[in-house]
Amino acid sequence: MNRRRLLQTLAASPALLPAQQINPSPDENAVLQLASPDAAGQPVRRFFTPVQFATLAALAERIAPSIGGRPGAKEAEAAGFLDFLLASSPRSRQSLYQRGLDTLDRAARAKHQKGFAELAGADADALLAPLKTKWTYAMPADPQAAFLRAAKADIIRATTNSRAVADANAAGRRRATGLNPYWHVID
């Protein structure tokens, strides 16, 4: 072994390092406290403007309300999920939502002097009248009706596939014991 190789080996060997470099400081051995990602903070809006997001949240609440103690779109945070999803969606889908939400809010302001997010009851339902038409396989020719139909499907899908709904469904199920059949004594 030549001298250069010996020095390279010695320099790379941790056994020859001073003791303070080998032993980690007490802070390096500290135990990290784990937290759920959901508890870390509020989701960040990624795609919609504040007015569009408020309009989408109100629309989601109208389409998938909480019924009988079961979580709705609000509890499932469907608007937040759709905001996240649409940030990565194709431009045509993004435009559909932006135009649709803006049109919905403009119509509410023109008719009721309030944004859609501020409307309640029959006033909001009147603006969602295209959702009451008979469903067909063909998309509606009206762009606003096409948006409402697409948004309805997305909101329902986001709500039913959420953690809140899964937790509510799991809480209502029986344990692994199955149907608990009653056995009769055979004579």
Backbone bond lengths (Angstrom), bond angles and torsions (degrees), N, CA, C in turn:
res aa  C-N    CA-C-N  psi(-1)  N-CA   C-N-CA  omega(-1)  CA-C   N-CA-C  phi
1 M - - - 1.436 - - 1.536 107.12 -
2 N 1.287 114.49 132.31 1.458 117.24 -179.97 1.532 110.65 -85.70
3 R 1.305 116.12 169.07 1.452 121.69 -174.85 1.546 112.40 -64.05
4 R 1.312 117.18 -39.22 1.472 121.14 -179.77 1.533 110.50 -62.55
5 R 1.308 115.97 -44.59 1.470 120.30 -179.20 1.520 110.38 -64.94
6 L 1.327 118.11 -38.68 1.445 122.51 178.58 1.536 110.59 -63.04
7 L 1.316 117.31 -43.60 1.462 120.80 179.65 1.536 111.37 -66.78
8 Q 1.320 117.72 -37.82 1.463 120.68 176.90 1.521 111.02 -63.94
9 T 1.321 116.78 -40.84 1.450 121.53 179.53 1.523 110.75 -66.02
10 L 1.324 116.04 -43.66 1.458 119.80 179.69 1.538 111.50 -66.25
11 A 1.298 118.10 -38.08 1.458 121.29 -179.46 1.527 111.29 -68.26
12 A 1.299 116.99 -31.61 1.467 120.85 -178.84 1.524 112.20 -85.25
13 S 1.310 118.55 -10.77 1.454 121.76 -175.65 1.527 110.01 -81.15
14 P 1.352 118.83 124.77 1.460 121.05 179.31 1.528 112.59 -73.27
15 A 1.311 118.87 -19.18 1.459 121.54 -179.03 1.516 111.41 -66.27
16 L 1.283 118.13 -23.11 1.450 121.00 -177.26 1.526 112.86 -95.81
17 L 1.343 118.04 2.09 1.451 120.89 178.47 1.522 109.69 -77.11
18 P 1.310 118.44 152.03 1.466 120.45 177.01 1.535 111.06 -60.48
19 A 1.328 117.53 153.67 1.461 123.19 -173.48 1.529 112.89 -61.73
20 Q 1.335 118.91 -36.64 1.456 119.59 -177.34 1.528 111.48 -67.26
21 Q 1.314 119.32 -21.09 1.454 120.70 178.31 1.526 111.59 -85.42
22 I 1.305 118.31 -26.10 1.456 121.58 -178.65 1.531 110.16 -78.99
23 N 1.318 117.41 -46.05 1.458 121.20 -177.59 1.527 109.21 -81.02
24 P 1.308 116.85 123.84 1.464 118.49 179.62 1.526 110.62 -71.70
25 S 1.309 115.72 154.69 1.459 120.22 177.49 1.527 108.24 -71.87
26 P 1.333 117.60 159.36 1.475 119.74 -178.44 1.528 113.09 -58.21
27 D 1.334 118.30 -30.40 1.456 120.55 179.98 1.526 112.33 -66.85
28 E 1.313 117.16 -28.38 1.458 120.35 -178.99 1.523 111.81 -73.39
29 N 1.326 117.56 -19.96 1.459 121.45 179.18 1.517 112.61 -97.24
30 A 1.312 118.13 5.54 1.459 121.41 -177.31 1.528 110.32 -63.81
31 V 1.305 115.43 143.52 1.458 121.61 179.62 1.524 108.32 -83.35
32 L 1.308 116.48 130.57 1.453 120.79 178.73 1.515 109.90 -82.52
33 Q 1.310 115.81 136.26 1.450 120.79 175.13 1.524 108.02 -83.75
34 L 1.306 117.27 129.54 1.447 121.40 -179.11 1.519 110.02 -94.32
35 A 1.320 114.69 145.14 1.463 120.67 177.54 1.516 108.16 -137.98
36 S 1.301 114.80 153.03 1.454 120.47 176.56 1.521 109.12 -67.33
37 P 1.328 118.99 139.81 1.465 119.92 177.07 1.524 112.26 -60.07
38 D 1.329 117.30 -29.93 1.460 120.37 179.31 1.525 111.70 -69.03
39 A 1.332 117.10 -25.25 1.456 120.48 -178.15 1.528 112.24 -88.62
40 A 1.312 117.43 -5.18 1.459 121.04 -174.87 1.518 113.28 -73.01
41 G 1.290 119.28 -28.18 1.456 120.12 -179.75 1.509 111.20 167.46
42 Q 1.282 114.66 -178.57 1.453 121.16 179.45 1.528 109.90 -79.75
43 P 1.327 117.20 146.74 1.458 118.91 177.95 1.524 110.92 -65.46
44 V 1.296 115.11 152.10 1.460 121.63 -179.30 1.522 108.57 -95.78
45 R 1.341 115.57 131.54 1.466 118.59 175.34 1.518 107.74 -65.05
46 R 1.314 116.49 134.65 1.452 120.72 -176.53 1.524 113.09 -113.46
47 F 1.307 117.83 -29.71 1.457 119.43 -169.05 1.520 113.35 -126.19
48 F 1.312 118.02 -49.50 1.457 122.13 -172.84 1.525 112.25 -81.28
49 T 1.323 115.27 153.20 1.458 120.95 170.20 1.524 107.26 -72.95
50 P 1.328 118.55 165.16 1.474 119.24 178.78 1.535 113.26 -58.02
51 V 1.336 117.80 -39.26 1.471 120.32 179.41 1.523 110.16 -68.03
52 Q 1.327 117.97 -43.28 1.465 120.92 178.64 1.528 110.65 -62.91
53 F 1.329 116.42 -40.96 1.461 119.82 -179.70 1.528 110.91 -65.28
54 A 1.327 117.56 -42.48 1.464 121.05 177.93 1.529 110.59 -63.24
55 T 1.325 116.31 -39.96 1.465 120.78 178.07 1.523 110.39 -64.33
56 L 1.333 117.13 -43.94 1.466 121.18 178.41 1.523 110.90 -63.44
57 A 1.322 117.93 -42.00 1.470 120.87 179.29 1.528 110.82 -63.08
58 A 1.336 117.19 -41.21 1.472 120.41 178.34 1.524 110.92 -68.04
59 L 1.328 117.02 -39.75 1.460 121.30 177.04 1.529 110.31 -62.27
60 A 1.324 116.69 -44.02 1.464 121.24 179.36 1.521 110.70 -62.23
61 E 1.325 116.55 -40.29 1.464 120.90 178.94 1.524 111.31 -64.37
62 R 1.322 117.52 -35.26 1.470 121.56 178.72 1.527 111.11 -72.95
63 I 1.329 116.92 -37.32 1.469 121.10 -176.43 1.525 111.98 -78.51
64 A 1.326 117.39 -41.82 1.468 120.86 -177.29 1.523 110.05 -129.17
65 P 1.336 117.13 75.50 1.474 119.26 -179.73 1.527 111.15 -76.41
66 S 1.300 115.30 164.45 1.455 121.11 174.34 1.531 107.83 -74.99
67 I 1.319 116.61 126.45 1.467 120.94 -176.83 1.523 109.04 -128.97
68 G 1.312 115.40 128.90 1.466 120.46 174.98 1.512 113.98 58.80
69 G 1.303 117.74 36.73 1.457 120.87 -179.91 1.521 114.31 80.44
70 R 1.306 116.86 -3.56 1.471 120.64 177.40 1.515 108.93 -84.74
71 P 1.317 118.57 141.02 1.463 120.66 -177.87 1.530 112.12 -65.38
72 G 1.304 114.97 143.21 1.453 121.79 175.46 1.515 109.93 -106.90
73 A 1.317 116.29 -163.95 1.460 121.47 -177.22 1.522 111.89 -63.37
74 K 1.318 117.10 -34.37 1.467 120.13 179.88 1.520 110.39 -64.91
75 E 1.327 117.41 -49.96 1.462 121.53 179.97 1.528 111.49 -66.38
76 A 1.318 116.66 -32.02 1.465 121.62 179.92 1.525 112.30 -81.11
77 E 1.332 116.70 -6.74 1.464 122.57 -178.42 1.527 111.07 54.67
78 A 1.323 114.95 45.07 1.462 120.74 -178.51 1.522 111.72 -63.61
79 A 1.332 118.38 -37.32 1.463 120.71 179.89 1.531 110.79 -63.93
80 G 1.309 117.34 -40.80 1.464 120.86 177.28 1.514 112.25 -64.12
81 F 1.332 115.99 -40.20 1.462 119.38 177.76 1.529 110.95 -65.85
82 L 1.330 116.78 -43.44 1.466 119.24 -179.98 1.524 111.17 -65.66
83 D 1.323 117.38 -33.94 1.461 120.80 175.33 1.529 109.75 -61.48
84 F 1.323 116.32 -45.08 1.463 121.64 177.41 1.529 111.31 -63.48
85 L 1.327 116.25 -44.61 1.460 121.24 -177.72 1.524 111.86 -65.59
86 L 1.317 116.59 -45.43 1.462 119.92 -176.66 1.517 112.65 -70.00
87 A 1.318 118.10 -21.22 1.466 119.93 176.31 1.526 110.75 -62.70
88 S 1.342 117.12 -25.72 1.458 121.74 -179.44 1.520 112.90 -111.86
89 S 1.302 117.73 9.38 1.466 121.78 -177.89 1.526 111.05 -84.56
90 P 1.331 116.55 165.54 1.469 119.70 176.21 1.528 111.09 -61.09
91 R 1.299 115.41 153.12 1.461 121.54 -176.52 1.530 112.04 -58.85
92 S 1.316 118.67 -34.73 1.465 120.65 179.72 1.532 110.97 -63.67
93 R 1.320 117.45 -39.12 1.469 121.38 178.91 1.531 110.04 -69.88
94 Q 1.328 116.27 -39.69 1.460 120.25 177.79 1.529 110.74 -61.76
95 S 1.322 116.26 -44.13 1.468 120.58 -179.99 1.521 111.19 -64.11
96 L 1.323 116.87 -40.34 1.461 120.95 178.17 1.524 110.30 -56.66
97 Y 1.315 117.46 -47.35 1.458 121.46 -179.26 1.523 111.99 -69.41
98 Q 1.318 117.55 -44.57 1.473 119.31 -179.24 1.523 111.19 -61.29
99 R 1.321 116.71 -49.05 1.471 119.98 179.71 1.527 110.95 -64.15
100 G 1.320 116.60 -42.73 1.456 120.54 -178.24 1.517 112.73 -63.92
101 L 1.321 117.40 -44.63 1.465 120.50 179.52 1.522 111.20 -67.91
102 D 1.329 116.81 -40.55 1.467 120.19 177.82 1.526 110.84 -63.83
103 T 1.325 117.20 -42.70 1.463 121.28 179.01 1.523 111.04 -64.34
104 L 1.316 117.40 -41.70 1.458 121.85 178.90 1.533 110.71 -62.38
105 D 1.316 117.21 -43.95 1.459 120.69 179.52 1.530 111.73 -68.39
106 R 1.340 117.15 -40.18 1.476 120.41 177.52 1.522 111.26 -62.88
107 A 1.328 116.83 -41.82 1.465 120.68 179.21 1.522 110.68 -63.18
108 A 1.325 117.36 -39.55 1.463 120.62 178.63 1.525 110.55 -65.95
109 R 1.323 116.70 -41.42 1.477 120.05 -179.97 1.533 110.83 -68.12
110 A 1.322 117.37 -37.13 1.462 120.31 -179.55 1.528 111.06 -69.34
111 K 1.318 116.45 -37.69 1.461 119.77 -174.83 1.533 113.22 -89.19
112 H 1.343 117.14 -35.44 1.466 120.18 -172.17 1.535 113.69 -123.99
113 Q 1.319 118.49 1.79 1.454 123.64 -178.61 1.537 112.79 58.09
114 K 1.306 116.78 26.43 1.462 124.06 176.23 1.522 108.08 -139.78
115 G 1.325 115.98 155.18 1.452 119.89 173.37 1.524 110.64 -70.99
116 F 1.324 117.08 160.28 1.466 120.83 -179.16 1.522 111.31 -59.10
117 A 1.324 117.04 -35.85 1.466 120.85 -179.17 1.523 111.98 -63.58
118 E 1.330 118.04 -22.18 1.460 122.27 -178.21 1.528 113.17 -93.37
119 L 1.340 116.73 -8.51 1.463 120.34 -177.80 1.524 111.16 -80.25
120 A 1.319 115.26 156.19 1.458 120.29 177.37 1.523 109.32 -139.22
121 G 1.296 115.45 157.53 1.454 122.58 171.71 1.513 116.28 57.40
122 A 1.335 114.72 -129.78 1.464 121.92 -173.19 1.525 112.55 -65.32
123 D 1.337 117.39 -30.33 1.465 119.60 179.50 1.533 110.74 -62.94
124 A 1.315 116.62 -44.89 1.462 120.37 178.61 1.526 110.87 -70.10
125 D 1.320 116.61 -39.93 1.467 120.44 -179.39 1.526 112.00 -62.70
126 A 1.322 117.08 -34.27 1.465 120.20 179.75 1.526 111.34 -63.74
127 L 1.321 116.77 -33.70 1.465 119.93 178.76 1.524 112.30 -76.89
128 L 1.316 116.47 -16.00 1.471 121.37 179.67 1.525 111.96 -100.86
129 A 1.313 117.17 18.29 1.468 122.27 -178.83 1.526 113.63 -55.82
130 P 1.349 120.60 -35.08 1.469 118.32 178.71 1.536 113.78 -59.10
131 L 1.325 117.49 -20.99 1.470 119.74 178.43 1.528 112.22 -73.23
132 K 1.323 117.40 -14.56 1.466 121.09 -178.19 1.519 113.02 -90.29
133 T 1.328 116.75 -3.36 1.464 118.83 178.58 1.523 109.83 -74.52
134 K 1.300 115.35 157.95 1.456 121.31 -179.50 1.529 109.71 -62.50
135 W 1.341 115.94 134.58 1.454 121.37 -178.71 1.524 109.85 -75.32
136 T 1.327 116.64 138.78 1.462 123.06 173.23 1.522 108.35 -133.35
137 Y 1.316 115.84 165.87 1.461 119.43 177.82 1.519 111.69 -69.31
138 A 1.306 117.06 -32.83 1.460 121.11 179.99 1.527 109.39 -75.31
139 M 1.320 115.44 139.79 1.466 119.70 176.73 1.524 109.09 -68.91
140 P 1.317 117.91 146.49 1.462 120.52 178.44 1.535 111.09 -62.03
141 A 1.316 115.55 148.55 1.467 120.45 179.07 1.524 111.00 -73.23
142 D 1.331 116.84 -31.91 1.458 120.95 178.68 1.530 109.43 -70.27
143 P 1.339 118.96 124.62 1.468 120.73 -178.65 1.528 113.41 -60.09
144 Q 1.332 117.61 -35.81 1.463 119.82 -179.91 1.524 110.77 -70.05
145 A 1.307 117.57 -38.72 1.460 121.00 176.67 1.529 110.31 -65.84
146 A 1.339 117.36 -37.82 1.464 121.13 177.57 1.532 110.29 -64.86
147 F 1.323 116.52 -40.90 1.464 119.96 177.16 1.526 111.07 -62.89
148 L 1.327 116.81 -48.72 1.459 120.10 -178.08 1.526 111.58 -60.49
149 R 1.314 116.61 -37.95 1.470 120.80 179.47 1.534 110.47 -67.33
150 A 1.340 116.50 -44.19 1.464 120.16 178.96 1.526 110.61 -66.47
151 A 1.324 116.63 -42.11 1.462 120.71 -179.70 1.527 110.94 -64.22
152 K 1.311 116.79 -40.21 1.464 120.33 179.45 1.526 110.40 -60.36
153 A 1.315 116.44 -47.68 1.468 120.15 179.76 1.534 111.04 -61.90
154 D 1.326 116.61 -43.11 1.468 120.12 -179.28 1.528 111.85 -67.40
155 I 1.322 116.86 -40.29 1.461 120.73 -179.45 1.522 110.35 -65.76
156 I 1.311 117.03 -44.07 1.472 120.08 178.88 1.524 110.41 -63.80
157 R 1.324 117.20 -42.80 1.461 120.85 179.29 1.535 110.80 -64.39
158 A 1.328 117.06 -43.38 1.473 120.57 179.69 1.526 111.03 -65.78
159 T 1.302 116.98 -35.86 1.465 120.73 -179.18 1.522 110.96 -71.77
160 T 1.316 117.07 -49.37 1.467 119.81 -175.98 1.522 112.79 -69.45
161 N 1.322 117.74 -22.76 1.463 120.80 179.57 1.521 112.72 -99.58
162 S 1.313 118.09 17.50 1.460 121.37 -176.88 1.522 111.57 -88.38
163 R 1.314 114.76 164.07 1.460 121.08 177.41 1.528 110.55 -65.34
164 A 1.336 117.64 -38.32 1.463 120.68 -178.63 1.523 111.21 -60.74
165 V 1.311 117.13 -43.48 1.470 120.48 179.08 1.518 110.45 -70.42
166 A 1.317 117.93 -39.75 1.470 120.62 178.22 1.524 110.87 -62.29
167 D 1.350 117.03 -41.66 1.461 119.90 178.23 1.525 111.11 -65.66
168 A 1.328 116.95 -40.60 1.471 120.51 178.91 1.525 110.51 -65.28
169 N 1.319 117.22 -39.69 1.461 120.29 178.32 1.525 111.32 -67.33
170 A 1.333 116.68 -39.61 1.459 120.44 -179.67 1.522 110.98 -67.45
171 A 1.321 117.39 -33.98 1.462 120.71 179.91 1.528 111.45 -68.72
172 G 1.312 117.71 -27.06 1.456 121.11 -177.70 1.517 113.79 -90.26
173 R 1.311 118.00 -5.07 1.473 120.61 -177.62 1.517 111.07 -84.38
174 R 1.326 113.43 159.89 1.459 119.45 174.68 1.515 109.26 -78.95
175 R 1.275 114.83 164.13 1.461 120.39 176.81 1.527 109.69 -70.91
176 A 1.297 116.27 -177.98 1.463 122.11 -176.66 1.517 113.53 -69.53
177 T 1.315 117.83 2.86 1.463 120.09 -178.20 1.511 112.72 -77.61
178 G 1.301 117.99 -2.84 1.452 120.91 176.76 1.510 112.23 79.96
179 L 1.314 115.92 -140.65 1.457 120.78 -174.58 1.521 113.18 -89.37
180 N 1.317 117.44 1.28 1.457 122.24 -179.62 1.530 111.24 51.70
181 P 1.315 117.79 62.61 1.469 119.45 -177.76 1.517 110.91 -66.46
182 Y 1.295 114.47 148.44 1.469 121.30 178.05 1.522 106.86 -94.62
183 W 1.316 115.79 125.26 1.475 120.53 -177.68 1.520 109.42 -99.36
184 H 1.325 114.98 131.07 1.458 121.19 175.15 1.531 109.00 -94.59
185 V 1.298 114.38 144.60 1.461 119.15 177.10 1.527 108.36 -71.95
186 I 1.311 115.28 132.24 1.469 119.31 179.35 1.518 107.98 -91.40
187 D 1.326 117.44 125.27 1.468 121.72 -179.96 1.486 110.66 -83.45
